[in-house]
Amino acid sequence: MNAFGRFPMFVLAAQVVLPLGFGCAPRADAVAEESPAADGATRTVRADELAHWRATVARLRGELAKLGQGSVASEEETRRRLVELTDELASLERRIAAHETASAKSVQANKIVLDDAASALKNARRDDRVEPVELQVPAGKPLPNHPFMPAVKRARAALAEMKSIEDYSAVLVKQTRIDGKLNDMEFLHAKIRHKPLSVYLRFLAPQERRDREVIYVQGQNDGNLLAHESPHRKGVIGFLSQTPLVGTTSLAPDSPLAMIGNRYPITEIGIFNLTSKLVEVGEHDMQYTGAEAKYYPDAKVEDRPCEAFVFIHAEQRKEFTFHRAEVFIDKELNLPIRYVSYGWPEAPGETPPLIESYTYTRLKLNVGLKDEDFDTKNPKYKFPQ
């Protein structure tokens, strides 16, 4: 019942989303730094020059996105311009990557001299040159300049900021494919508390599952979840679910009954677990070639402005768990609120099959959830007493 699943790194269709293209960008007012020249020597890269490179990258990405969405994308001139933009963008990103590599080495060697070190520390931000250890990708694992690297750093930054989140409520929109069958889309009211992990779910739709409720509290009820069936379910089960004869059922989170319609147990639900999986899968995939990442800065989930990251494995290989994945990060909350993954199409030109989709809407953070929010005796709930 993972609210975002064991999410293989991120993605949206090209006309809707993007690559994880963040990274550790220096501030525009940073001091001049050193960057390797083509001949192996070192030259000074001014802050305004680096800022110009980044502005150009943003402009090129925007133009690429517009061309990709245009109705004339198949015309020769458009294809030619797409190739030109892609080559120019790749060249600029290589220059920036080379500069960042040189700067990182300088930092490690303690050779970067700031005019005002105290001021630099005071004004440090998440995307400054020197990142906290918890945000750095472990050395030795990823391939150099892997397309997923910026996305993993972005996910690590989000994880660090989640330390201030104690609980939240949301409407979770979920759809999964189990054993080759795509299930109906589900809408659930969710309350989640981090310590101890506590979950309350009430199904809102579809109709035959409406008012089914599930509660799980880590360390309670012998490690089981507590659930009752929907009174709207057709047949005898729906009728008996609201009587003492059946009432509340206790199930192991990973038992066959609890896993019906779910790819993951309820113990893996939530935005925190989702982001952790993003990091885990991203670090795994960065060990291999054959990946592509795209970034879209102006995506939306409902009315929420988001950044979208799209990850693609064109070739189906045993190392990869998805063909395309999409991740949307809410700009205001700085949290991933939507994850979608697709498998490989059976034949060229076919639409990739949806594997799983999880979207958190109406998200409210630190709402002050209490023990009674995770108690079957709560009078606001419909658990049979």
DOMAR-43472 format. One line per field, with one value per residue (C-alpha): residue number from 1; residue in three letters; z, y, x. Coordinates in nm, 4 decimals. Layout:
N
i <- [NUM,...]
aa <- [ALA,...]
pz <- [Z,...]
py <- [Y,...]
px <- [X,...]
//
This chain:
385
i <- [1,2,3,4,5,6,7,8,9,10,11,12,13,14,15,16,17,18,19,20,21,22,23,24,25,26,27,28,29,30,31,32,33,34,35,36,37,38,39,40,41,42,43,44,45,46,47,48,49,50,51,52,53,54,55,56,57,58,59,60,61,62,63,64,65,66,67,68,69,70,71,72,73,74,75,76,77,78,79,80,81,82,83,84,85,86,87,88,89,90,91,92,93,94,95,96,97,98,99,100,101,102,103,104,105,106,107,108,109,110,111,112,113,114,115,116,117,118,119,120,121,122,123,124,125,126,127,128,129,130,131,132,133,134,135,136,137,138,139,140,141,142,143,144,145,146,147,148,149,150,151,152,153,154,155,156,157,158,159,160,161,162,163,164,165,166,167,168,169,170,171,172,173,174,175,176,177,178,179,180,181,182,183,184,185,186,187,188,189,190,191,192,193,194,195,196,197,198,199,200,201,202,203,204,205,206,207,208,209,210,211,212,213,214,215,216,217,218,219,220,221,222,223,224,225,226,227,228,229,230,231,232,233,234,235,236,237,238,239,240,241,242,243,244,245,246,247,248,249,250,251,252,253,254,255,256,257,258,259,260,261,262,263,264,265,266,267,268,269,270,271,272,273,274,275,276,277,278,279,280,281,282,283,284,285,286,287,288,289,290,291,292,293,294,295,296,297,298,299,300,301,302,303,304,305,306,307,308,309,310,311,312,313,314,315,316,317,318,319,320,321,322,323,324,325,326,327,328,329,330,331,332,333,334,335,336,337,338,339,340,341,342,343,344,345,346,347,348,349,350,351,352,353,354,355,356,357,358,359,360,361,362,363,364,365,366,367,368,369,370,371,372,373,374,375,376,377,378,379,380,381,382,383,384,385]
aa <- [MET,ASN,ALA,PHE,GLY,ARG,PHE,PRO,MET,PHE,VAL,LEU,ALA,ALA,GLN,VAL,VAL,LEU,PRO,LEU,GLY,PHE,GLY,CYS,ALA,PRO,ARG,ALA,ASP,ALA,VAL,ALA,GLU,GLU,SER,PRO,ALA,ALA,ASP,GLY,ALA,THR,ARG,THR,VAL,ARG,ALA,ASP,GLU,LEU,ALA,HIS,TRP,ARG,ALA,THR,VAL,ALA,ARG,LEU,ARG,GLY,GLU,LEU,ALA,LYS,LEU,GLY,GLN,GLY,SER,VAL,ALA,SER,GLU,GLU,GLU,THR,ARG,ARG,ARG,LEU,VAL,GLU,LEU,THR,ASP,GLU,LEU,ALA,SER,LEU,GLU,ARG,ARG,ILE,ALA,ALA,HIS,GLU,THR,ALA,SER,ALA,LYS,SER,VAL,GLN,ALA,ASN,LYS,ILE,VAL,LEU,ASP,ASP,ALA,ALA,SER,ALA,LEU,LYS,ASN,ALA,ARG,ARG,ASP,ASP,ARG,VAL,GLU,PRO,VAL,GLU,LEU,GLN,VAL,PRO,ALA,GLY,LYS,PRO,LEU,PRO,ASN,HIS,PRO,PHE,MET,PRO,ALA,VAL,LYS,ARG,ALA,ARG,ALA,ALA,LEU,ALA,GLU,MET,LYS,SER,ILE,GLU,ASP,TYR,SER,ALA,VAL,LEU,VAL,LYS,GLN,THR,ARG,ILE,ASP,GLY,LYS,LEU,ASN,ASP,MET,GLU,PHE,LEU,HIS,ALA,LYS,ILE,ARG,HIS,LYS,PRO,LEU,SER,VAL,TYR,LEU,ARG,PHE,LEU,ALA,PRO,GLN,GLU,ARG,ARG,ASP,ARG,GLU,VAL,ILE,TYR,VAL,GLN,GLY,GLN,ASN,ASP,GLY,ASN,LEU,LEU,ALA,HIS,GLU,SER,PRO,HIS,ARG,LYS,GLY,VAL,ILE,GLY,PHE,LEU,SER,GLN,THR,PRO,LEU,VAL,GLY,THR,THR,SER,LEU,ALA,PRO,ASP,SER,PRO,LEU,ALA,MET,ILE,GLY,ASN,ARG,TYR,PRO,ILE,THR,GLU,ILE,GLY,ILE,PHE,ASN,LEU,THR,SER,LYS,LEU,VAL,GLU,VAL,GLY,GLU,HIS,ASP,MET,GLN,TYR,THR,GLY,ALA,GLU,ALA,LYS,TYR,TYR,PRO,ASP,ALA,LYS,VAL,GLU,ASP,ARG,PRO,CYS,GLU,ALA,PHE,VAL,PHE,ILE,HIS,ALA,GLU,GLN,ARG,LYS,GLU,PHE,THR,PHE,HIS,ARG,ALA,GLU,VAL,PHE,ILE,ASP,LYS,GLU,LEU,ASN,LEU,PRO,ILE,ARG,TYR,VAL,SER,TYR,GLY,TRP,PRO,GLU,ALA,PRO,GLY,GLU,THR,PRO,PRO,LEU,ILE,GLU,SER,TYR,THR,TYR,THR,ARG,LEU,LYS,LEU,ASN,VAL,GLY,LEU,LYS,ASP,GLU,ASP,PHE,ASP,THR,LYS,ASN,PRO,LYS,TYR,LYS,PHE,PRO,GLN]
pz <- [0.0000,-0.0584,-0.1267,-0.3744,-0.4136,-0.4309,-0.6924,-0.9566,-1.0173,-1.1580,-1.4886,-1.7037,-2.0742,-2.2594,-2.3397,-1.9716,-1.7666,-1.7236,-1.6115,-1.2630,-1.3558,-1.0276,-0.8835,-0.6709,-0.8372,-0.6973,-0.6091,-0.8672,-0.6230,-0.5645,-0.6076,-0.9318,-0.9425,-1.1437,-1.4331,-1.6534,-2.0049,-2.3133,-2.2935,-1.9329,-1.7898,-1.5506,-1.6239,-1.4111,-1.4521,-1.3326,-1.1424,-1.4072,-1.6805,-1.4945,-1.4329,-1.8072,-1.8848,-1.6539,-1.7930,-2.1425,-2.0312,-1.8910,-2.2139,-2.4287,-2.2167,-2.2493,-2.6263,-2.6432,-2.4425,-2.6692,-2.9828,-2.8358,-2.7710,-3.1060,-3.3707,-3.6354,-3.4528,-3.7526,-4.0005,-4.1197,-3.9925,-3.6454,-3.6337,-3.7408,-3.4716,-3.2102,-3.3001,-3.2826,-2.9455,-2.8045,-2.9139,-2.7782,-2.4499,-2.4119,-2.4769,-2.2129,-1.9577,-2.0164,-1.9484,-1.6297,-1.5194,-1.5831,-1.3835,-1.0938,-1.0901,-1.0727,-0.8025,-0.5943,-0.6061,-0.5011,-0.2060,-0.0960,-0.1163,0.0844,-0.1968,-0.2413,-0.0727,0.0033,0.0662,0.3634,0.4868,0.7768,0.5467,0.3046,0.5845,0.7183,0.3776,0.2790,0.1036,0.0122,-0.3421,-0.2441,-0.3616,-0.0441,0.0513,0.3874,0.3939,0.4097,0.0677,-0.1094,-0.3320,-0.1946,-0.3776,-0.5984,-0.6773,-0.9657,-1.3120,-1.3743,-1.4872,-1.4890,-1.6008,-1.2732,-1.0511,-1.0159,-0.9362,-0.6590,-0.5032,-0.5249,-0.3543,-0.0800,-0.0186,0.0129,0.2621,0.4767,0.4871,0.5871,0.9324,1.0309,0.9252,1.2083,1.0341,0.7463,0.5918,0.2228,-0.0381,-0.2023,-0.5615,-0.6491,-0.9416,-0.9756,-1.2085,-1.0304,-1.2143,-1.5484,-1.4618,-1.4225,-1.1203,-1.0891,-0.9680,-0.5924,-0.3824,-0.0129,0.2749,0.4474,0.7837,0.8408,1.1451,1.1301,1.4910,1.5499,1.1954,1.2167,0.9261,0.8888,0.5491,0.4475,0.0926,-0.0867,-0.4239,-0.6095,-0.4634,-0.3636,-0.1464,-0.0064,0.3744,0.4007,0.6728,0.7658,1.0676,1.1270,1.4202,1.4419,1.7572,1.8306,1.7610,1.7360,1.4341,1.2404,1.0611,1.1546,0.8817,0.8105,0.4747,0.3003,0.3783,0.0119,-0.1053,-0.2773,-0.1297,0.2113,0.2920,0.2656,0.4935,0.7536,0.7616,0.9860,1.2320,1.5322,1.3335,1.1079,1.2320,1.2453,1.0942,1.2079,0.9293,0.8907,0.6619,0.4053,0.4235,0.1006,0.2073,0.3047,-0.0230,-0.2514,-0.4924,-0.3492,-0.4723,-0.1308,0.2329,0.4339,0.6253,0.3117,0.2616,0.2632,0.1085,0.3258,0.2131,-0.1447,-0.1421,0.0258,-0.2545,-0.5129,-0.3680,-0.3401,-0.6955,-0.8385,-0.6819,-0.8144,-1.1684,-1.1724,-1.1895,-1.5466,-1.8814,-2.1092,-1.9120,-2.0001,-1.7721,-1.8519,-1.6436,-1.6744,-1.4413,-1.4966,-1.4509,-1.2426,-1.0320,-1.0186,-0.9293,-0.7560,-0.9388,-0.9612,-1.1081,-1.3044,-1.3513,-1.6179,-1.6284,-1.9228,-1.9862,-2.3594,-2.3501,-2.1410,-1.9188,-1.6034,-1.4086,-1.4641,-1.3092,-1.5353,-1.8881,-1.7906,-1.4521,-1.3555,-1.0355,-0.9538,-0.6738,-0.5253,-0.5497,-0.2354,-0.0138,-0.1708,-0.1537,-0.4177,-0.4473,-0.7547,-0.8858,-1.1965,-1.3638,-1.6944,-1.8318,-2.1768,-2.4621,-2.6103,-2.9626,-3.1037,-3.1184,-2.8556,-2.5442,-2.2467,-1.9866,-1.6553,-1.3650,-1.0742,-0.9987,-0.6625,-0.6207,-0.2938,-0.3229,-0.0606,0.1348,0.4803,0.6884,1.0669,1.1443,1.4982,1.4675,1.8007,1.9149,1.8709,1.4972,1.4826,1.7145,1.5949,1.8810,1.7340,1.7133,1.3800,1.2212,1.1043,1.2657,1.4089,1.7884]
py <- [0.0000,0.2188,0.5708,0.6258,0.2878,0.1522,0.4059,0.3329,0.6868,0.9642,1.0589,1.2261,1.2093,1.4549,1.6795,1.7022,1.6768,1.6714,1.5464,1.5808,1.8710,2.0309,2.0036,2.2170,2.5560,2.8407,3.1687,3.4454,3.6533,3.3772,3.4537,3.3657,3.0011,2.7809,2.5569,2.3257,2.4486,2.2259,2.1864,2.0679,2.4003,2.6007,2.9266,3.1514,3.1261,3.4422,3.4188,3.6223,3.3898,3.0827,3.2503,3.3219,2.9541,2.8512,3.1106,2.9826,2.6238,2.7313,2.9130,2.6151,2.3771,2.6038,2.6185,2.2409,2.1926,2.4253,2.2535,1.9135,2.0238,2.1953,2.0547,2.0848,1.8638,1.6308,1.8983,1.8987,2.2494,2.1672,1.8440,2.0303,2.2925,2.0231,1.8618,2.1984,2.2839,1.9413,1.9641,2.3178,2.2218,1.9150,2.1264,2.3832,2.1178,1.9507,2.2826,2.3345,1.9764,2.0188,2.3406,2.1791,1.8824,2.1147,2.3236,2.0187,1.9038,2.2491,2.2376,1.9005,2.0286,2.3394,2.5643,2.7817,3.1185,3.3260,3.6993,3.6656,3.3056,3.3996,3.5767,3.2847,3.0422,3.2683,3.2936,2.9283,2.7635,2.4052,2.4499,2.6057,2.4598,2.2626,2.0403,1.8742,1.5159,1.3863,1.5409,1.4027,1.0946,0.8224,0.8257,0.5320,0.4158,0.6308,0.6640,1.0091,1.2698,1.0202,1.1854,1.0840,1.2503,1.5886,1.4099,1.2014,1.5127,1.6809,1.3844,1.3839,1.7537,1.6857,1.4050,1.6390,1.8957,1.6300,1.6131,1.9049,1.7217,1.5318,1.4404,1.5281,1.4632,1.4288,1.2770,0.9995,0.9111,0.5696,0.3268,0.0069,-0.2847,-0.6217,-0.9450,-0.7705,-0.6245,-0.2484,-0.1821,0.0953,0.4334,0.4719,0.7856,0.7678,1.0124,0.9584,1.0628,0.9784,1.0370,0.9648,0.8634,0.6015,0.5330,0.5643,0.5429,0.5966,0.5395,0.5803,0.4943,0.7643,0.5905,0.3716,0.3270,-0.0380,0.0467,0.3753,0.3974,0.0981,0.2006,0.0836,0.1704,0.0760,0.1864,0.0625,-0.1447,-0.1929,-0.4636,-0.7327,-0.5546,-0.5976,-0.3510,-0.3200,-0.2921,-0.3230,-0.3759,-0.1170,-0.1316,-0.0451,-0.3674,-0.5853,-0.9152,-1.0766,-0.9474,-0.5853,-0.6514,-0.8509,-0.6046,-0.3734,-0.6418,-0.7984,-1.1241,-0.9868,-0.6376,-0.5290,-0.7625,-0.7875,-0.8672,-0.8869,-0.5950,-0.8301,-1.1020,-1.2044,-1.0422,-0.7132,-0.7062,-0.7415,-0.4488,-0.3252,-0.3502,-0.2712,-0.3164,-0.0296,-0.0058,0.1502,0.4181,0.7895,1.0671,0.9966,0.6338,0.7427,0.9838,0.7275,0.4831,0.7508,0.7854,0.4089,0.3307,0.6323,0.5300,0.1778,0.2942,0.5347,0.2349,0.1656,0.3418,0.3728,0.6264,0.9640,1.2365,1.5453,1.8435,2.0546,2.3576,2.4589,2.1480,2.1294,1.8783,2.0053,2.3727,2.3222,2.4616,2.1840,2.0867,1.7630,1.5079,1.2391,0.9349,0.6996,0.3647,0.3116,-0.0443,-0.3121,-0.4733,-0.6828,-0.4032,-0.1611,-0.1712,0.0822,0.2189,0.5690,0.7275,1.0673,1.2653,1.5962,1.8137,2.0797,2.4094,2.5607,2.2533,2.1232,1.7706,1.5044,1.4826,1.2626,0.9552,0.7539,0.4688,0.2857,-0.0436,-0.1143,-0.1373,-0.4829,-0.3499,-0.0327,0.2581,0.1207,0.3198,0.2142,0.0331,0.2074,0.0214,0.2427,0.5964,0.7780,1.1409,1.3323,1.6100,1.8544,1.7969,1.9620,1.9391,1.9273,1.9216,1.7903,1.4343,1.2607,0.8989,0.9133,0.9728,0.6171,0.4511,0.2308,0.3730,0.7239,0.8222,0.9950,0.6634,0.3801,0.0861,-0.1573,-0.1414]
px <- [0.0000,0.3007,0.1798,0.4496,0.5840,0.9327,0.9765,1.2355,1.3753,1.1482,0.9502,0.6685,0.5962,0.8187,0.5295,0.4412,0.7663,1.1539,1.5154,1.6480,1.8628,1.9528,2.2969,2.5158,2.4976,2.7112,2.5438,2.5654,2.7711,3.0264,3.3944,3.5740,3.6837,3.9146,3.8086,4.0196,4.0950,4.0983,4.4768,4.4658,4.5732,4.3562,4.1830,3.9647,3.5901,3.4174,3.0920,2.9095,3.0394,2.9197,2.5843,2.5616,2.6266,2.3456,2.1074,2.1826,2.1165,1.7784,1.6922,1.7900,1.5861,1.2874,1.3235,1.3651,1.0481,0.8514,0.9797,0.8969,0.5401,0.4878,0.2606,0.5348,0.7806,0.8031,0.9111,1.2698,1.3507,1.2193,1.4181,1.7310,1.6814,1.6218,1.9546,2.1332,1.9805,2.0585,2.4234,2.4596,2.2964,2.5190,2.8289,2.7333,2.6466,2.9855,3.1583,2.9597,3.0253,3.3988,3.3950,3.2093,3.4493,3.7500,3.5851,3.4995,3.8626,3.9726,3.7363,3.8686,4.2241,4.1325,4.2603,3.9514,4.0036,3.6947,3.7231,3.4924,3.4651,3.2405,2.9977,2.9963,2.9127,2.6393,2.4736,2.5214,2.2274,2.1426,2.2747,2.6097,2.9382,3.0108,2.7163,2.6539,2.7768,2.4189,2.3490,2.6534,2.6271,2.8592,3.1913,3.2830,2.9301,2.8013,2.9456,3.0985,2.8443,2.5587,2.2299,2.0607,2.3216,2.1419,1.8154,1.9696,2.1201,1.7806,1.6131,1.8769,1.8138,1.4399,1.5092,1.7171,1.4371,1.1805,1.3361,1.1132,0.7937,0.6245,0.2993,0.0687,-0.2693,-0.3512,-0.5768,-0.3773,-0.4618,-0.3252,-0.3281,-0.1262,-0.0775,-0.0739,0.0106,-0.0389,-0.3807,-0.4268,-0.6462,-0.9012,-0.7806,-0.8266,-0.8760,-0.7876,-0.7912,-0.4561,-0.3153,0.0500,0.2708,0.6434,0.7308,0.6206,0.5058,0.1285,-0.1150,-0.4878,-0.6519,-1.0137,-1.1160,-1.3137,-1.3522,-1.4348,-1.7813,-1.7513,-1.4490,-1.5797,-1.5502,-1.3164,-1.0686,-0.7206,-0.5054,-0.1435,0.0752,0.4324,0.4860,0.1159,-0.1433,0.1272,0.2681,-0.0565,-0.2810,-0.6482,-0.9100,-1.2784,-1.4431,-1.6581,-2.0305,-2.0827,-1.9232,-2.1782,-2.2854,-2.2652,-1.9140,-2.0247,-2.3200,-2.1280,-1.8374,-2.0388,-2.1488,-1.9727,-1.9621,-1.6891,-1.6102,-1.2461,-0.9861,-0.6223,-0.3759,0.0005,0.1019,0.2564,-0.0098,-0.1864,-0.5140,-0.3471,-0.1515,-0.4545,-0.4403,-0.1093,0.2478,0.3976,0.2905,0.1474,0.4769,0.6310,0.3667,0.4377,0.6409,0.9442,0.9606,0.9006,1.1939,1.4190,1.3385,1.4148,1.7626,1.8112,1.7012,1.8821,2.2121,2.1626,2.0857,2.3814,2.6128,2.4986,2.4996,2.1980,1.9965,1.8467,1.7100,1.5050,1.4006,1.0866,1.0784,0.7150,0.5008,0.1843,-0.0047,-0.3603,-0.3067,0.0302,0.3389,0.5970,0.9295,0.9128,1.1892,1.1756,1.4018,1.4231,1.5869,1.5402,1.6769,1.5101,1.7738,1.7627,1.9326,1.6425,1.2958,1.1252,1.1269,1.0192,0.9570,0.8180,0.8625,0.6946,0.8330,0.6076,0.7969,0.6467,0.6701,0.9931,0.8521,0.7816,0.4027,0.3629,0.5431,0.4601,0.6453,0.5937,0.7177,0.8558,0.6018,0.5541,0.6102,0.7750,0.5336,0.2964,0.2109,0.4255,0.2106,0.1563,0.3204,0.2215,0.1116,0.0912,-0.0145,-0.0539,-0.3103,-0.4422,-0.1225,-0.1126,0.2053,0.2472,-0.1238,-0.0694,-0.2009,-0.2723,-0.2952,-0.6734,-0.6211,-0.4858,-0.7367,-1.0226,-1.2333,-1.2228,-1.5934,-1.5315,-1.4368,-1.6618,-1.4820,-1.7392,-1.7345]
//
